[in-house]
Amino acid sequence: MKKLRYSASDITLIAALTACNSVLELSVGNLLHVIGFSLKGSVMVGLNLLVYVLLFSRLRRFGAVTMCGFATAFVNYAITGGFKLFALYCIVLEALAIDLILSAGGINRKSTCLAGTAAGILAFLCGLINGVIFMGGDFSAVCRRLSQLGPAGGWSLAAVLLFVIVSRTAIGVLFGLLSLQVLKITEPILKKFSSKKG
């Protein structure tokens, strides 16, 4: 079985994009939380996707994106401690999902949109697990809170879940397409990081 090997430039790229991802999590993420932006979770997943697509464009093999997600979670924990404890495993799982989809389908509209959608829905499921299992909340109440529809008093649970799927899909597709445009712009810079094959 062939071992995964990373060159010095590979490690440098992973470290640089981990730093970018961590800065986004700690700055934009906290800002959106402070101002009470209703779609903060979905937007952060989308921004993470941008970083992961850039990384995968240079290291087109499974593992690098997951490594970047794990390192991002570690940096978040090192800086914030338990403040974002329940979000840390979500970062890793989202990176793993994106890694699997990009590794299977490559970088194209279908794969990036699917990766954005899958990561967004996975983030919702992580929030559901945190709210119901770890915090002991009521399933229906947690779903309604995570849907960000406000009290959602006039909505049935099925309608709330449908809204979550549709909204997360729309945001995932938006950021999936945006990631391809960002990749085009940054391609000259990324070419400086040559990936050693083998």
KOLKOL-710027 format. One line per 8 residues: number of its first residue (from 1); their letters; for each residue x, y, z of N, C-alpha, C, O. Coordinates in Angstrom, 1 decimal. Example, Ala and Ser with C-alpha at 12.3 -4.5 7.8 and 13.67 -1.06 7.14 Angstrom:
// KOLKOL-710027
1> as> 13.2,-5.7,7.8,12.3,-4.5,7.8,13.2,-3.3,7.8,14.2,-3.3,8.5; 12.8,-2.2,7.1,13.7,-1.1,7.1,12.9,0.0,7.9,13.4,1.1,8.0;
This chain:
// KOLKOL-710027
1> mkklrysa> 0.8,-1.2,0.0,0.0,0.0,0.0,0.9,1.3,0.0,1.8,1.4,0.8; 0.6,2.2,-0.9,1.4,3.4,-1.0,1.1,4.4,0.1,0.0,4.7,0.4; 2.2,4.8,0.7,2.1,5.8,1.8,1.8,7.2,1.3,2.3,7.5,0.2; 1.1,7.9,2.1,0.8,9.3,1.7,2.1,10.1,2.1,2.5,10.1,3.3; 2.7,10.8,1.2,3.9,11.6,1.5,3.6,13.0,1.0,3.0,13.3,0.0; 4.0,13.9,1.8,3.9,15.3,1.5,5.2,16.0,1.5,6.1,15.8,2.3; 5.4,16.8,0.4,6.7,17.5,0.3,6.6,18.8,1.2,5.6,19.1,1.8; 7.8,19.4,1.3,7.9,20.7,2.1,6.9,21.7,1.6,6.3,22.4,2.4;
9> sditliaa> 6.7,21.8,0.3,5.8,22.8,-0.3,4.4,22.4,0.0,3.5,23.3,0.2; 4.1,21.1,0.0,2.7,20.7,0.4,2.4,21.1,1.8,1.3,21.6,2.1; 3.3,20.8,2.7,3.1,21.1,4.2,3.0,22.6,4.3,2.2,23.1,5.1; 3.8,23.4,3.6,3.7,24.8,3.6,2.3,25.3,3.2,1.7,26.2,3.8; 1.8,24.7,2.1,0.5,25.1,1.6,-0.6,24.8,2.6,-1.5,25.6,2.9; -0.5,23.6,3.2,-1.5,23.1,4.2,-1.5,24.1,5.4,-2.6,24.5,5.9; -0.3,24.4,5.8,-0.2,25.3,7.0,-0.7,26.7,6.6,-1.4,27.3,7.5; -0.4,27.2,5.4,-0.9,28.6,5.0,-2.4,28.6,5.0,-3.0,29.6,5.4;
17> ltacnsvl> -3.0,27.6,4.4,-4.5,27.6,4.2,-5.2,27.3,5.6,-6.3,27.7,5.8; -4.5,26.5,6.4,-5.0,26.3,7.8,-5.1,27.6,8.5,-6.0,27.9,9.2; -4.0,28.4,8.3,-4.0,29.8,9.0,-5.1,30.6,8.4,-5.8,31.3,9.2; -5.3,30.6,7.1,-6.4,31.4,6.5,-7.8,30.9,7.1,-8.6,31.7,7.4; -8.0,29.6,7.2,-9.2,29.0,7.6,-9.5,29.4,9.1,-10.6,29.7,9.5; -8.4,29.3,9.9,-8.5,29.7,11.3,-8.8,31.1,11.5,-9.7,31.5,12.4; -8.2,32.0,10.7,-8.5,33.4,10.8,-10.0,33.7,10.4,-10.6,34.5,11.1; -10.5,33.0,9.4,-11.9,33.2,9.0,-12.8,32.7,10.1,-13.8,33.4,10.5;
25> elsvgnll> -12.5,31.6,10.7,-13.3,31.1,11.8,-13.3,32.0,13.0,-14.4,32.3,13.6; -12.2,32.5,13.4,-12.0,33.4,14.6,-12.4,34.8,14.4,-12.8,35.5,15.4; -12.4,35.3,13.2,-12.7,36.7,12.9,-14.1,36.8,12.4,-15.0,37.4,13.0; -14.3,36.3,11.1,-15.6,36.4,10.5,-16.7,35.7,11.3,-17.8,36.2,11.5; -16.3,34.5,11.8,-17.3,33.7,12.5,-17.7,34.3,13.8,-18.9,34.4,14.1; -16.8,34.9,14.5,-17.1,35.6,15.8,-17.9,36.9,15.5,-18.8,37.2,16.3; -17.5,37.6,14.4,-18.3,38.8,14.1,-19.7,38.5,13.8,-20.6,39.2,14.2; -19.9,37.5,12.9,-21.3,37.1,12.6,-22.1,36.7,13.8,-23.3,36.9,13.9;
33> hvigfslk> -21.4,36.0,14.7,-22.1,35.6,16.0,-22.5,36.8,16.8,-23.6,36.9,17.4; -21.6,37.8,16.9,-21.8,39.0,17.7,-23.0,39.8,17.2,-23.8,40.3,18.0; -23.0,39.9,15.9,-24.1,40.8,15.3,-25.4,40.0,15.1,-26.4,40.5,14.7; -25.3,38.7,15.4,-26.6,37.9,15.4,-27.0,37.6,14.0,-28.2,37.4,13.7; -26.1,37.4,13.0,-26.4,37.1,11.6,-27.1,35.8,11.6,-26.5,34.8,12.1; -28.2,35.7,10.9,-29.0,34.5,11.0,-28.4,33.3,10.3,-28.7,32.1,10.6; -27.6,33.5,9.3,-27.1,32.4,8.5,-25.6,32.2,8.7,-24.9,31.7,7.8; -25.2,32.5,9.9,-23.7,32.5,10.2,-23.1,31.1,10.0,-22.0,31.0,9.4;
41> gsvmvgln> -23.8,30.1,10.4,-23.3,28.7,10.3,-23.1,28.3,8.8,-22.0,27.8,8.5; -24.1,28.6,8.0,-24.0,28.3,6.6,-22.9,29.1,5.9,-22.2,28.5,5.0; -22.8,30.3,6.2,-21.8,31.2,5.6,-20.4,30.7,6.0,-19.5,30.7,5.1; -20.2,30.3,7.2,-18.9,29.8,7.6,-18.5,28.5,6.9,-17.4,28.3,6.6; -19.5,27.6,6.8,-19.2,26.4,6.0,-18.8,26.7,4.6,-17.9,26.1,4.0; -19.5,27.7,4.0,-19.2,28.2,2.6,-17.8,28.7,2.5,-17.1,28.5,1.6; -17.4,29.5,3.5,-16.0,30.1,3.5,-15.0,29.0,3.7,-13.9,29.1,3.0; -15.3,28.0,4.5,-14.4,26.9,4.7,-14.2,26.2,3.4,-13.1,25.7,3.0;
49> llvyvllf> -15.3,26.0,2.6,-15.3,25.3,1.3,-14.4,26.0,0.4,-13.6,25.4,-0.4; -14.4,27.4,0.4,-13.5,28.1,-0.5,-12.0,27.7,-0.2,-11.3,27.5,-1.2; -11.7,27.7,1.0,-10.3,27.4,1.4,-10.0,25.9,1.0,-8.9,25.7,0.5; -10.9,25.0,1.2,-10.6,23.6,0.9,-10.5,23.4,-0.6,-9.7,22.5,-1.0; -11.3,24.1,-1.4,-11.1,23.9,-2.8,-9.8,24.4,-3.3,-9.2,23.8,-4.2; -9.3,25.5,-2.7,-8.0,26.0,-3.1,-6.9,25.0,-2.7,-6.0,24.8,-3.5; -7.0,24.4,-1.6,-6.1,23.4,-1.1,-6.1,22.2,-2.0,-5.1,21.7,-2.5; -7.3,21.7,-2.3,-7.5,20.5,-3.1,-7.0,20.7,-4.6,-6.6,19.8,-5.2;
57> srlrrfga> -7.1,21.9,-5.0,-6.6,22.2,-6.4,-5.1,22.0,-6.6,-4.7,21.7,-7.7; -4.4,22.0,-5.5,-2.9,21.8,-5.6,-2.5,20.4,-5.0,-1.5,19.9,-5.5; -3.3,19.9,-4.1,-3.1,18.5,-3.6,-4.3,17.6,-3.9,-5.1,17.4,-3.0; -4.3,17.1,-5.1,-5.5,16.4,-5.5,-5.5,14.9,-5.0,-5.4,14.0,-5.8; -5.5,14.8,-3.7,-5.6,13.4,-3.1,-6.3,13.5,-1.8,-6.2,14.6,-1.1; -6.9,12.4,-1.4,-7.6,12.4,-0.2,-6.7,12.6,1.0,-5.6,12.0,1.0; -7.1,13.4,2.0,-6.3,13.5,3.2,-5.9,14.9,3.6,-5.9,15.3,4.7; -5.5,15.7,2.5,-5.0,17.0,2.8,-6.1,18.0,3.4,-5.8,18.7,4.3;
65> vtmcgfat> -7.3,17.9,2.8,-8.4,18.8,3.2,-8.8,18.4,4.7,-9.0,19.2,5.5; -8.9,17.1,4.9,-9.2,16.6,6.3,-8.1,17.1,7.3,-8.4,17.5,8.4; -6.9,17.0,6.9,-5.8,17.5,7.7,-5.9,18.9,8.0,-5.7,19.4,9.1; -6.3,19.7,7.0,-6.5,21.2,7.2,-7.6,21.4,8.1,-7.5,22.3,9.0; -8.7,20.7,8.0,-9.8,20.8,8.9,-9.5,20.5,10.4,-9.8,21.2,11.3; -8.7,19.4,10.5,-8.3,19.0,11.9,-7.4,20.1,12.5,-7.5,20.4,13.7; -6.4,20.6,11.7,-5.5,21.6,12.2,-6.3,22.9,12.5,-5.9,23.6,13.5; -7.3,23.2,11.7,-8.1,24.4,12.0,-8.8,24.3,13.3,-8.9,25.2,14.1;
73> afvnyait> -9.4,23.1,13.6,-10.1,22.8,14.8,-9.1,22.9,16.0,-9.4,23.4,17.1; -7.9,22.4,15.8,-6.8,22.5,16.9,-6.5,23.9,17.2,-6.4,24.3,18.3; -6.3,24.7,16.1,-5.9,26.1,16.3,-7.1,26.8,17.1,-6.8,27.6,18.0; -8.3,26.5,16.7,-9.5,27.1,17.4,-9.5,26.8,18.8,-9.8,27.6,19.7; -9.2,25.5,19.1,-9.2,25.0,20.5,-8.1,25.7,21.3,-8.2,26.1,22.4; -6.9,25.8,20.7,-5.7,26.4,21.3,-6.0,27.8,21.7,-5.5,28.3,22.7; -6.7,28.5,20.9,-7.0,30.0,21.1,-8.2,30.2,21.9,-8.2,31.1,22.8; -9.3,29.5,21.7,-10.5,29.8,22.4,-10.8,28.8,23.6,-11.7,29.1,24.4;
81> ggfklfal> -10.1,27.7,23.6,-10.3,26.7,24.7,-11.7,26.1,24.5,-12.1,25.7,23.4; -12.4,26.0,25.6,-13.8,25.4,25.6,-14.9,26.3,25.1,-16.0,25.8,25.0; -14.5,27.5,24.7,-15.6,28.4,24.2,-16.3,27.9,23.0,-17.5,28.0,22.9; -15.6,27.2,22.1,-16.2,26.7,20.9,-16.1,25.1,20.8,-16.0,24.6,19.8; -16.1,24.5,22.0,-15.8,23.1,22.1,-16.7,22.2,21.2,-16.2,21.3,20.5; -18.0,22.5,21.2,-18.9,21.7,20.5,-18.9,21.9,19.0,-19.5,21.2,18.2; -18.2,23.0,18.6,-18.1,23.3,17.1,-16.8,22.6,16.5,-16.7,22.5,15.3; -15.9,22.2,17.4,-14.6,21.7,16.9,-14.7,20.4,16.1,-14.2,20.3,15.0;
89> ycivleal> -15.5,19.4,16.6,-15.6,18.2,15.8,-16.4,18.4,14.5,-16.3,17.7,13.5; -17.3,19.4,14.5,-18.0,19.8,13.3,-17.1,20.2,12.2,-17.3,19.8,11.0; -16.1,21.0,12.6,-15.1,21.5,11.6,-14.4,20.3,10.9,-14.2,20.3,9.7; -14.0,19.3,11.7,-13.3,18.2,11.2,-14.3,17.3,10.3,-13.9,16.9,9.2; -15.5,17.1,10.7,-16.4,16.3,9.9,-16.8,17.0,8.6,-16.9,16.3,7.6; -17.0,18.3,8.6,-17.3,19.0,7.4,-16.1,18.9,6.4,-16.3,18.7,5.2; -14.9,19.0,6.9,-13.7,18.9,6.1,-13.6,17.5,5.5,-13.3,17.4,4.3; -13.9,16.5,6.3,-13.9,15.1,5.8,-14.9,14.9,4.7,-14.6,14.3,3.7;
97> aidlilsa> -16.1,15.4,4.9,-17.1,15.3,3.9,-16.7,15.9,2.6,-16.9,15.4,1.5; -16.2,17.1,2.7,-15.7,17.9,1.5,-14.6,17.1,0.8,-14.5,17.0,-0.4; -13.7,16.6,1.6,-12.5,15.8,1.1,-13.0,14.6,0.3,-12.5,14.4,-0.7; -13.9,13.9,0.9,-14.4,12.7,0.2,-15.1,13.0,-1.1,-14.8,12.3,-2.1; -15.9,14.1,-1.1,-16.6,14.4,-2.4,-15.6,15.0,-3.4,-15.8,14.6,-4.6; -14.7,15.8,-3.1,-13.7,16.3,-4.0,-12.8,15.2,-4.5,-12.4,15.2,-5.7; -12.4,14.3,-3.6,-11.6,13.2,-4.0,-12.3,12.3,-5.0,-11.6,11.8,-5.9; -13.6,12.1,-4.9,-14.3,11.2,-5.7,-14.7,11.9,-7.1,-14.6,11.3,-8.1;
105> gginrkst> -15.0,13.2,-7.0,-15.5,13.9,-8.2,-14.6,14.9,-8.8,-14.9,15.4,-9.9; -13.5,15.3,-8.2,-12.6,16.3,-8.7,-13.2,17.7,-8.4,-14.2,17.9,-7.7; -12.6,18.7,-9.1,-13.0,20.1,-8.9,-13.8,20.5,-10.1,-13.2,20.7,-11.2; -15.1,20.6,-10.0,-16.0,21.0,-11.0,-17.3,21.5,-10.4,-17.4,21.4,-9.2; -18.2,22.0,-11.2,-19.4,22.6,-10.6,-20.2,21.6,-9.8,-20.7,21.9,-8.7; -20.4,20.4,-10.3,-21.2,19.4,-9.6,-20.6,19.0,-8.3,-21.3,19.0,-7.2; -19.2,18.8,-8.2,-18.6,18.4,-7.0,-18.5,19.5,-5.9,-18.8,19.2,-4.8; -18.2,20.7,-6.4,-18.1,21.8,-5.4,-19.5,22.1,-4.8,-19.6,22.4,-3.6;
113> clagtaag> -20.5,22.1,-5.7,-21.9,22.4,-5.2,-22.4,21.3,-4.3,-23.0,21.6,-3.2; -22.1,20.1,-4.6,-22.5,18.9,-3.8,-21.7,19.0,-2.4,-22.3,18.7,-1.4; -20.4,19.3,-2.5,-19.6,19.4,-1.3,-20.1,20.5,-0.3,-20.2,20.3,0.9; -20.5,21.7,-0.9,-21.0,22.7,-0.1,-22.4,22.4,0.5,-22.6,22.7,1.7; -23.2,21.7,-0.3,-24.5,21.3,0.3,-24.4,20.3,1.4,-25.0,20.4,2.4; -23.5,19.2,1.1,-23.3,18.2,2.1,-22.8,18.7,3.4,-23.2,18.3,4.5; -21.8,19.6,3.3,-21.2,20.2,4.5,-22.2,21.1,5.2,-22.2,21.1,6.5; -23.0,21.8,4.5,-24.0,22.6,5.2,-25.1,21.8,5.9,-25.4,22.1,7.1;
121> ilaflcgl> -25.5,20.7,5.3,-26.5,19.8,6.0,-25.8,19.1,7.2,-26.5,18.9,8.2; -24.6,18.7,7.0,-23.8,18.1,8.1,-23.7,19.0,9.3,-23.8,18.6,10.4; -23.4,20.3,9.0,-23.3,21.3,10.0,-24.6,21.4,10.8,-24.6,21.5,12.0; -25.8,21.3,10.1,-27.1,21.3,10.8,-27.2,20.1,11.7,-27.7,20.2,12.8; -26.8,18.9,11.2,-26.9,17.7,11.9,-26.0,17.7,13.2,-26.4,17.3,14.3; -24.8,18.3,13.0,-24.0,18.5,14.2,-24.6,19.4,15.2,-24.6,19.1,16.4; -25.3,20.5,14.8,-26.0,21.4,15.7,-27.1,20.7,16.4,-27.4,20.9,17.5; -27.7,19.8,15.6,-28.8,19.0,16.2,-28.3,18.1,17.3,-28.9,17.9,18.4;
129> ingvifmg> -27.2,17.4,17.0,-26.6,16.5,18.0,-26.2,17.3,19.2,-26.5,16.9,20.4; -25.6,18.5,19.0,-25.1,19.3,20.2,-26.3,19.7,21.0,-26.3,19.6,22.2; -27.4,20.1,20.3,-28.6,20.6,21.1,-29.4,19.6,21.8,-29.8,19.8,22.9; -29.6,18.4,21.1,-30.4,17.4,21.7,-29.7,16.5,22.6,-30.1,16.2,23.7; -28.5,16.0,22.2,-27.8,15.0,23.0,-26.9,15.6,24.0,-27.0,15.2,25.2; -26.1,16.6,23.7,-25.2,17.2,24.7,-25.9,18.2,25.6,-25.5,18.3,26.7; -26.9,19.0,25.0,-27.5,20.0,25.8,-28.9,19.6,26.4,-29.5,20.3,27.2; -29.4,18.4,25.9,-30.6,17.9,26.4,-31.9,18.6,26.0,-32.9,18.6,26.6;
137> gdfsavcr> -31.8,19.3,24.8,-32.9,20.0,24.3,-34.0,19.2,23.6,-33.7,18.0,23.3; -35.1,19.7,23.4,-36.2,19.0,22.7,-35.9,19.0,21.2,-35.5,20.0,20.7; -36.1,17.9,20.6,-35.7,17.7,19.1,-36.4,18.8,18.3,-35.8,19.4,17.5; -37.7,18.9,18.4,-38.5,19.9,17.6,-38.0,21.3,17.9,-37.9,22.1,16.9; -37.8,21.6,19.1,-37.4,23.0,19.5,-36.0,23.3,18.9,-35.8,24.4,18.4; -35.1,22.3,19.0,-33.8,22.5,18.5,-33.8,22.7,17.0,-33.1,23.6,16.4; -34.6,21.9,16.3,-34.7,22.0,14.8,-35.2,23.4,14.4,-34.7,24.0,13.5; -36.2,23.9,15.2,-36.8,25.2,14.9,-35.7,26.3,15.1,-35.7,27.3,14.4;
145> rlsqlgpa> -35.0,26.1,16.2,-33.9,27.2,16.5,-32.9,27.2,15.4,-32.4,28.2,15.0; -32.4,26.0,15.0,-31.3,25.9,14.0,-31.8,26.3,12.7,-31.0,26.7,11.8; -33.1,26.2,12.4,-33.6,26.6,11.1,-33.5,28.1,10.9,-33.5,28.6,9.8; -33.4,28.8,12.0,-33.2,30.3,12.0,-34.5,31.0,11.4,-34.3,32.0,10.7; -35.6,30.4,11.6,-36.9,31.0,11.2,-37.5,31.8,12.3,-38.7,32.1,12.2; -36.8,32.0,13.3,-37.4,32.7,14.5,-38.2,31.6,15.3,-37.8,30.5,15.3; -39.3,32.0,15.9,-40.1,31.1,16.7,-40.7,30.0,15.8,-41.0,28.9,16.3; -40.9,30.3,14.6,-41.5,29.3,13.6,-42.7,28.7,14.1,-43.0,27.5,13.9;
153> ggwslaav> -43.5,29.5,14.8,-44.7,28.9,15.5,-45.8,28.4,14.5,-46.4,27.4,14.8; -45.9,29.0,13.3,-46.9,28.6,12.3,-46.4,27.5,11.4,-47.1,27.1,10.5; -45.1,27.0,11.6,-44.5,26.0,10.7,-44.6,24.7,11.3,-44.3,24.5,12.5; -44.9,23.7,10.6,-44.8,22.3,11.1,-43.4,21.9,11.1,-42.5,22.5,10.4; -43.1,20.8,11.8,-41.7,20.3,11.9,-41.2,19.9,10.5,-40.0,20.1,10.1; -42.1,19.3,9.7,-41.7,18.8,8.4,-41.4,20.0,7.5,-40.4,20.0,6.7; -42.1,21.1,7.6,-41.8,22.3,6.9,-40.5,23.0,7.3,-39.8,23.5,6.4; -40.2,22.9,8.6,-39.0,23.5,9.1,-37.8,22.7,8.5,-36.8,23.3,8.0;
161> llfvivsr> -37.9,21.4,8.5,-36.8,20.5,8.0,-36.7,20.7,6.5,-35.5,20.7,6.0; -37.8,20.9,5.8,-37.7,21.1,4.3,-37.0,22.4,4.1,-36.2,22.6,3.1; -37.3,23.5,4.9,-36.7,24.8,4.7,-35.2,24.6,4.9,-34.4,25.2,4.2; -34.8,23.9,5.9,-33.4,23.7,6.2,-32.7,23.1,5.0,-31.6,23.5,4.6; -33.3,22.0,4.5,-32.6,21.3,3.3,-32.5,22.3,2.1,-31.5,22.3,1.5; -33.6,23.0,1.8,-33.6,23.9,0.7,-32.6,25.0,0.9,-31.9,25.3,0.0; -32.6,25.7,2.0,-31.8,26.8,2.3,-30.3,26.4,2.3,-29.4,27.1,1.7; -30.0,25.3,2.9,-28.6,24.8,3.0,-28.1,24.4,1.6,-26.9,24.6,1.2;
169> taigvlfg> -29.0,23.8,0.8,-28.7,23.4,-0.6,-28.4,24.7,-1.4,-27.4,24.7,-2.1; -29.2,25.7,-1.3,-29.0,26.9,-2.0,-27.7,27.6,-1.7,-27.0,28.1,-2.5; -27.4,27.7,-0.4,-26.2,28.3,0.1,-25.0,27.5,-0.3,-23.9,28.0,-0.7; -25.1,26.2,-0.3,-24.0,25.3,-0.7,-23.7,25.4,-2.2,-22.5,25.5,-2.5; -24.7,25.5,-3.0,-24.5,25.7,-4.4,-23.9,27.1,-4.7,-23.0,27.2,-5.5; -24.4,28.1,-4.0,-23.8,29.5,-4.2,-22.3,29.5,-3.9,-21.5,30.0,-4.7; -21.9,28.9,-2.7,-20.5,28.9,-2.4,-19.7,27.9,-3.2,-18.5,28.1,-3.4; -20.4,26.9,-3.7,-19.7,25.9,-4.6,-19.3,26.6,-5.9,-18.2,26.4,-6.4;
177> llslqvlk> -20.2,27.4,-6.4,-19.9,28.1,-7.7,-18.9,29.3,-7.4,-18.0,29.5,-8.2; -19.0,29.9,-6.2,-18.1,31.0,-5.9,-16.7,30.5,-5.7,-15.7,31.1,-6.0; -16.6,29.3,-5.2,-15.2,28.7,-4.9,-14.5,28.5,-6.2,-13.3,28.6,-6.3; -15.2,28.2,-7.3,-14.5,28.0,-8.6,-14.0,29.3,-9.2,-13.0,29.4,-9.8; -14.8,30.4,-8.9,-14.4,31.7,-9.3,-13.2,32.2,-8.5,-12.2,32.8,-9.1; -13.2,31.9,-7.2,-12.0,32.3,-6.4,-10.8,31.5,-6.8,-9.7,32.1,-6.8; -11.0,30.3,-7.2,-9.9,29.4,-7.7,-9.2,30.0,-8.9,-8.0,30.0,-9.0; -10.1,30.5,-9.8,-9.5,31.1,-11.1,-8.7,32.3,-10.8,-7.6,32.5,-11.4;
185> itepilkk> -9.1,33.1,-9.8,-8.4,34.4,-9.4,-7.1,34.0,-8.8,-6.1,34.7,-9.0; -7.1,33.0,-7.9,-5.9,32.7,-7.1,-5.0,31.7,-7.7,-3.9,31.4,-7.2; -5.3,31.2,-8.9,-4.5,30.1,-9.5,-3.1,30.5,-9.7,-2.2,29.7,-9.4; -2.8,31.7,-10.2,-1.3,32.1,-10.3,-0.5,32.0,-9.0,0.6,31.7,-9.0; -1.2,32.4,-7.9,-0.5,32.3,-6.6,-0.3,30.9,-6.2,0.8,30.5,-5.7; -1.3,30.1,-6.4,-1.3,28.7,-6.0,-0.3,27.9,-6.8,0.2,26.9,-6.3; 0.0,28.3,-8.0,1.0,27.5,-8.8,2.4,27.6,-8.3,3.2,26.8,-8.6; 2.6,28.5,-7.4,3.9,28.6,-6.7,4.2,27.4,-5.8,5.3,27.1,-5.5;
193> fsskkg> 3.1,26.8,-5.4,3.2,25.7,-4.5,3.1,24.4,-5.4,2.0,24.0,-5.7; 4.2,23.9,-5.8,4.2,22.7,-6.6,4.1,21.5,-5.8,4.8,21.2,-4.8; 3.1,20.6,-6.2,2.9,19.4,-5.4,3.8,18.3,-5.9,3.8,18.0,-7.1; 4.5,17.7,-5.0,5.4,16.6,-5.4,4.5,15.3,-5.5,3.8,14.9,-4.6; 4.6,14.7,-6.7,3.8,13.5,-6.9,4.5,12.3,-6.4,5.8,12.2,-6.3; 3.7,11.3,-6.0,4.3,10.0,-5.6,4.2,9.8,-4.1,4.7,8.8,-3.6;
